[in-house]
């Protein structure tokens, strides 16, 4: 007997796990399938503050939040309705954001004594009452992923365990009636040169979907219908891409050649990557030897009548300050993009945060 389907207008899901658990990939795939279905959506990737913190630690937690809806939305959501926690550290750093009564899906296999200790728990939160106020679904994701891939030739236990994010994706895809074909096609194309890895990930994804379909844990699944947006061509883009295209559109409307000069710095480097591809729109890009030179080049481009643009993050903004003052004195227009991050130097280059507001 088929399970009932409950219709919802919007949902916010947060995938959280260790930086090696593939949460960004899991969230990205769920996002793409939701876009194919016609939902309006907004996402918030949350990268660890460390380049690579110890596995299982609070500092190494990686997250991806997606807000999808059947109507026009503008933000990735303040709080998740659903939290998928792949280990104790992910639970500890994210549970405070889940409203009481929210859905909590955990990889029960990861709640070992060693992992609990790494996350700072003195007892198992799944058993001591910590999560009693939530709708908790304890799923042995690792065990079932290993079982689902056990007959695939060439797959080791370690390979199998790495595919548990696809099990989680399959389960959540079933819960919110996402189609399976786009994800399976993507997996096979991504691992076309490693067919055994492709089959392991497909098997894990299908195992997650089938678990949701057949397990007695879930009374029903949910549906978010296609958004009633005006007819047109829509695309799924990142903030960096949107900013790059906005700069190109501004230059076009101003009938100016855009000259973008920058020195690579996370998380602003994506602007240079995107704009360097757009020579067909008359965009000129230059990777300078340092941040000071990048600002000087952009100001020189403005002096020559171009739309001078440079991009950086907090540490680079400090270095550009003298050139910014010169631009004021010369009354030359120059666009400076500050893609803000949490810290001033190595250790927090991937953690996005509004850390430069006082600057």
C-alpha positions as CSV (number, residue, x, y, z in Angstrom):
1,X,0.0,0.0,0.0
2,X,1.4,3.4,-1.0
3,X,2.1,5.9,1.7
4,X,0.2,9.2,1.8
5,X,1.8,12.4,0.5
6,X,1.4,15.6,2.5
7,X,1.6,18.8,0.4
8,X,3.8,21.7,1.8
9,X,4.4,25.2,0.5
10,X,8.0,25.5,1.5
11,X,10.8,23.5,3.3
12,X,14.2,24.3,4.6
13,X,16.6,21.4,4.8
14,X,20.1,21.4,6.3
15,X,22.6,18.7,5.5
16,X,25.5,18.6,8.0
17,X,28.4,16.3,8.5
18,X,32.2,16.1,8.6
19,X,34.1,18.0,5.9
20,X,34.8,14.7,4.3
21,X,31.2,13.5,4.2
22,X,30.2,15.2,1.0
23,X,27.6,17.5,2.4
24,X,28.2,20.3,-0.2
25,X,27.8,17.7,-3.0
26,X,24.7,16.2,-1.4
27,X,23.1,19.7,-1.1
28,X,24.1,20.6,-4.6
29,X,22.4,17.6,-6.1
30,X,19.2,18.1,-4.1
31,X,19.3,21.7,-5.3
32,X,19.6,20.8,-8.9
33,X,16.8,18.3,-8.8
34,X,14.5,20.8,-7.1
35,X,15.4,23.3,-9.8
36,X,14.5,20.8,-12.5
37,X,11.1,20.2,-10.7
38,X,10.4,24.0,-11.0
39,X,10.7,25.0,-7.3
40,X,12.0,28.4,-6.5
41,X,15.0,28.0,-4.2
42,X,17.8,29.7,-2.3
43,X,20.9,27.9,-0.8
44,X,23.5,28.6,1.8
45,X,26.7,26.5,1.8
46,X,28.4,26.6,5.1
47,X,32.1,25.6,4.8
48,X,34.3,24.6,7.8
49,X,36.4,27.4,9.3
50,X,39.5,25.3,9.0
51,X,41.2,24.2,5.8
52,X,40.8,20.6,7.1
53,X,40.0,20.1,10.8
54,X,40.4,16.7,12.5
55,X,37.6,14.3,11.4
56,X,34.7,14.3,13.8
57,X,35.6,17.6,15.4
58,X,33.2,20.6,15.9
59,X,35.5,22.8,13.8
60,X,35.3,20.4,10.8
61,X,31.6,20.4,10.4
62,X,30.4,21.2,6.9
63,X,26.8,22.2,6.1
64,X,24.5,23.0,3.2
65,X,21.1,24.5,3.6
66,X,18.4,24.7,0.9
67,X,15.1,26.6,1.0
68,X,12.7,25.4,-1.7
69,X,9.2,26.5,-2.3
70,X,6.1,26.6,-4.5
71,X,6.3,30.5,-4.5
72,X,8.8,33.2,-4.9
73,X,11.4,33.2,-2.1
74,X,14.4,35.5,-1.4
75,X,16.5,33.8,1.4
76,X,17.9,30.4,2.3
77,X,15.8,30.5,5.5
78,X,16.5,31.4,9.1
79,X,15.9,27.9,10.6
80,X,15.8,24.4,9.0
81,X,12.6,22.4,9.2
82,X,14.8,19.3,8.6
83,X,18.3,18.6,9.9
84,X,20.3,15.7,8.5
85,X,23.2,15.1,10.9
86,X,25.8,12.6,9.8
87,X,27.8,12.5,13.0
88,X,27.7,13.8,16.7
89,X,29.7,17.0,15.8
90,X,27.2,17.9,13.1
91,X,24.3,17.4,15.6
92,X,26.0,19.5,18.4
93,X,26.8,22.5,16.1
94,X,23.4,22.6,14.4
95,X,20.7,21.3,16.8
96,X,20.2,24.7,18.3
97,X,18.9,26.0,15.0
98,X,16.3,23.3,14.6
99,X,12.9,24.4,16.0
100,X,11.2,22.1,18.5
101,X,9.2,19.5,16.7
102,X,11.4,19.7,13.6
103,X,12.5,16.6,11.8
104,X,15.9,15.2,12.8
105,X,17.5,12.5,10.7
106,X,20.8,11.1,12.1
107,X,23.3,8.5,10.9
108,X,23.1,6.3,14.0
109,X,26.2,4.4,13.1
110,X,28.4,7.5,13.6
111,X,27.4,7.9,17.3
112,X,30.2,5.8,18.6
113,X,32.0,6.4,21.9
114,X,35.0,7.9,20.1
115,X,32.9,10.3,17.9
116,X,30.9,11.3,20.9
117,X,34.0,12.2,22.8
118,X,35.4,14.2,19.9
119,X,32.2,16.3,19.8
120,X,32.3,16.9,23.5
121,X,29.4,14.7,24.6
122,X,29.6,12.9,27.9
123,X,26.6,10.7,27.0
124,X,24.8,9.7,23.8
125,X,22.4,12.6,22.9
126,X,20.2,10.1,21.0
127,X,19.5,8.3,24.3
128,X,19.8,10.8,27.1
129,X,16.8,13.0,26.3
130,X,18.7,15.7,24.4
131,X,16.6,15.2,21.2
132,X,13.3,14.3,22.8
133,X,11.6,17.5,21.6
134,X,12.2,16.6,17.9
135,X,10.8,14.1,15.4
136,X,13.9,11.8,15.4
137,X,14.7,9.2,12.8
138,X,17.7,7.1,13.7
139,X,19.0,5.5,10.5
140,X,22.0,3.1,10.2
141,X,23.2,4.8,7.1
142,X,26.7,3.5,7.1
143,X,25.7,-0.2,7.6
144,X,23.0,-0.1,5.0
145,X,25.3,1.6,2.5
146,X,28.0,-1.0,3.0
147,X,25.4,-3.8,2.6
148,X,24.0,-2.2,-0.6
149,X,27.4,-2.1,-2.2
150,X,28.8,-5.4,-0.9
151,X,28.4,-7.3,-4.2
152,X,30.0,-4.6,-6.4
153,X,33.4,-5.8,-7.6
154,X,36.3,-3.6,-6.7
155,X,34.5,-1.7,-3.9
156,X,36.3,-1.7,-0.6
157,X,34.6,-1.1,2.8
158,X,36.2,2.4,2.8
159,X,34.8,3.1,-0.7
160,X,31.4,2.0,0.5
161,X,31.4,4.1,3.6
162,X,32.2,7.2,1.6
163,X,29.0,6.7,-0.4
164,X,26.8,7.2,2.7
165,X,26.1,10.8,1.7
166,X,24.3,9.3,-1.4
167,X,22.2,7.1,1.0
168,X,21.2,10.3,2.8
169,X,20.4,12.0,-0.4
170,X,18.3,9.1,-1.6
171,X,16.3,9.1,1.7
172,X,15.6,12.8,1.7
173,X,14.8,12.7,-2.1
174,X,12.1,10.1,-1.3
175,X,10.8,12.1,1.7
176,X,10.3,15.2,-0.6
177,X,9.2,13.3,-3.8
178,X,12.3,14.2,-5.8
179,X,12.8,12.2,-9.0
180,X,15.7,9.7,-9.1
181,X,16.7,9.8,-12.7
182,X,18.5,13.1,-12.8
183,X,20.7,12.1,-9.8
184,X,21.5,8.7,-11.1
185,X,22.4,10.1,-14.6
186,X,24.6,12.7,-12.9
187,X,26.4,10.0,-10.8
188,X,27.1,7.9,-13.9
189,X,28.5,10.8,-15.9
190,X,30.6,12.1,-13.0
191,X,32.3,8.7,-12.5
192,X,32.3,7.5,-16.1
193,X,35.9,6.5,-15.8
194,X,35.3,4.7,-12.5
195,X,32.3,2.5,-13.2
196,X,32.6,0.6,-9.9
197,X,32.5,3.9,-7.9
198,X,29.5,5.0,-10.0
199,X,27.6,1.8,-9.3
200,X,28.4,2.0,-5.6
201,X,27.0,5.6,-5.4
202,X,23.9,4.6,-7.4
203,X,23.4,1.6,-5.1
204,X,23.7,3.8,-2.0
205,X,21.3,6.4,-3.4
206,X,18.7,3.7,-4.4
207,X,19.1,2.1,-1.0
208,X,18.3,5.4,0.7
209,X,15.3,5.9,-1.5
210,X,14.0,2.3,-0.9
211,X,14.6,2.6,2.8
212,X,12.3,5.6,2.9
213,X,9.7,3.8,0.8
214,X,9.6,0.5,2.8
215,X,10.7,1.4,6.4
216,X,8.0,1.7,9.0
217,X,9.7,4.8,10.4
218,X,8.0,7.2,8.1
219,X,4.3,7.6,8.0
220,X,4.3,9.5,4.8
221,X,6.4,11.7,2.5
222,X,6.0,15.3,1.3
223,X,5.5,17.2,-1.9
224,X,6.4,20.8,-2.7
225,X,4.7,21.7,-6.0
226,X,6.3,23.7,-8.9
227,X,6.5,27.4,-8.1
228,X,4.0,29.7,-9.8
229,X,6.5,32.1,-11.3
230,X,6.1,34.2,-14.4
231,X,7.0,32.3,-17.6
232,X,10.6,32.6,-18.7
233,X,14.0,31.0,-18.7
234,X,15.4,30.4,-15.2
235,X,18.8,29.2,-14.1
236,X,20.4,28.0,-10.9
237,X,23.4,30.2,-10.1
238,X,25.8,31.1,-7.3
239,X,26.2,34.5,-5.7
240,X,29.6,34.9,-7.4
241,X,28.2,34.1,-10.8
242,X,25.3,36.5,-10.3
243,X,27.8,39.3,-9.3
244,X,30.0,38.6,-12.3
245,X,27.0,38.8,-14.7
246,X,25.8,41.9,-13.0
247,X,29.2,43.6,-13.5
248,X,29.1,42.6,-17.2
249,X,25.5,43.9,-17.6
250,X,26.5,47.2,-15.9
251,X,29.5,47.6,-18.2
252,X,27.3,46.9,-21.2
253,X,24.7,49.4,-20.2
254,X,27.4,52.0,-19.5
255,X,29.0,51.2,-22.9
256,X,32.4,50.7,-21.2
257,X,34.9,47.9,-21.4
258,X,35.2,46.2,-18.1
259,X,38.8,45.5,-16.8
260,X,38.9,43.2,-13.8
261,X,42.2,42.8,-11.9
262,X,42.7,40.8,-8.8
263,X,45.0,38.5,-6.9
264,X,43.5,35.0,-6.0
265,X,42.0,34.9,-2.5
266,X,39.3,32.7,-1.1
267,X,36.4,33.2,-1.4
268,X,36.7,36.0,-4.0
269,X,38.6,33.9,-6.5
270,X,35.4,32.6,-8.2
271,X,34.8,36.1,-9.6
272,X,38.1,35.9,-11.5
273,X,37.4,32.4,-12.7
274,X,33.9,33.4,-14.0
275,X,35.0,36.7,-15.6
276,X,38.0,35.1,-17.3
277,X,35.6,33.0,-19.3
278,X,33.7,36.0,-20.7
279,X,36.1,37.5,-23.3
280,X,33.3,37.2,-25.8
281,X,31.5,40.0,-23.9
282,X,34.5,42.2,-24.1
283,X,35.6,41.5,-20.5
284,X,39.4,41.9,-19.8
285,X,40.9,40.1,-16.8
286,X,44.3,40.2,-15.3
287,X,45.7,38.1,-12.4
288,X,48.1,40.5,-10.7
289,X,51.1,39.6,-8.6
290,X,49.6,40.9,-5.4
291,X,46.6,42.8,-4.0
292,X,48.3,46.2,-4.1
293,X,49.1,45.7,-7.8
294,X,45.5,44.6,-8.6
295,X,44.1,47.8,-7.1
296,X,46.6,49.9,-9.0
297,X,45.8,48.1,-12.3
298,X,42.1,48.6,-11.8
299,X,42.6,52.3,-11.0
300,X,44.8,52.6,-14.1
301,X,42.1,51.0,-16.2
302,X,39.6,53.5,-14.8
303,X,42.0,56.4,-15.7
304,X,42.1,55.0,-19.3
305,X,38.3,55.2,-19.5
306,X,37.4,51.6,-18.7
307,X,35.1,50.2,-15.9
308,X,37.9,49.4,-13.4
309,X,37.0,46.5,-11.0
310,X,39.0,44.6,-8.4
311,X,37.9,41.9,-6.0
312,X,39.3,40.6,-2.8
313,X,38.5,39.6,0.8
314,X,39.3,41.2,4.2
315,X,43.1,40.9,4.1
316,X,43.3,42.2,0.6
317,X,41.1,45.2,1.4
318,X,43.7,46.3,3.9
319,X,46.3,46.2,1.2
320,X,44.2,48.2,-1.2
321,X,43.5,51.1,1.2
322,X,46.2,53.5,-0.2
323,X,44.9,53.0,-3.8
324,X,41.3,53.5,-2.6
325,X,42.4,56.9,-1.1
326,X,44.1,57.8,-4.4
327,X,40.9,57.0,-6.3
328,X,39.0,59.4,-4.0
329,X,41.6,62.1,-4.6
330,X,41.6,61.7,-8.4
331,X,37.8,61.3,-8.4
332,X,38.1,58.2,-10.5
333,X,35.3,55.5,-10.3
334,X,36.6,52.1,-9.2
335,X,34.5,49.2,-8.1
336,X,35.9,47.1,-5.2
337,X,34.3,43.8,-4.4
338,X,34.9,42.6,-0.9
339,X,33.8,38.9,-0.6
340,X,33.9,38.7,3.2
341,X,35.2,35.9,5.3
342,X,35.6,35.1,8.9
343,X,39.3,35.6,9.6
344,X,42.3,37.7,8.4
345,X,44.6,34.9,7.3
346,X,45.2,31.2,6.8
347,X,42.9,28.9,8.8
348,X,39.6,30.6,7.9
349,X,39.7,31.3,4.2
350,X,36.6,29.2,3.4
351,X,34.3,30.4,6.2
352,X,32.1,33.2,4.8
353,X,31.0,35.8,7.3
354,X,30.3,39.5,7.5
355,X,33.6,40.2,9.1
356,X,34.6,43.4,7.4
357,X,31.5,45.6,8.1
358,X,33.4,48.1,10.2
359,X,36.0,48.5,7.5
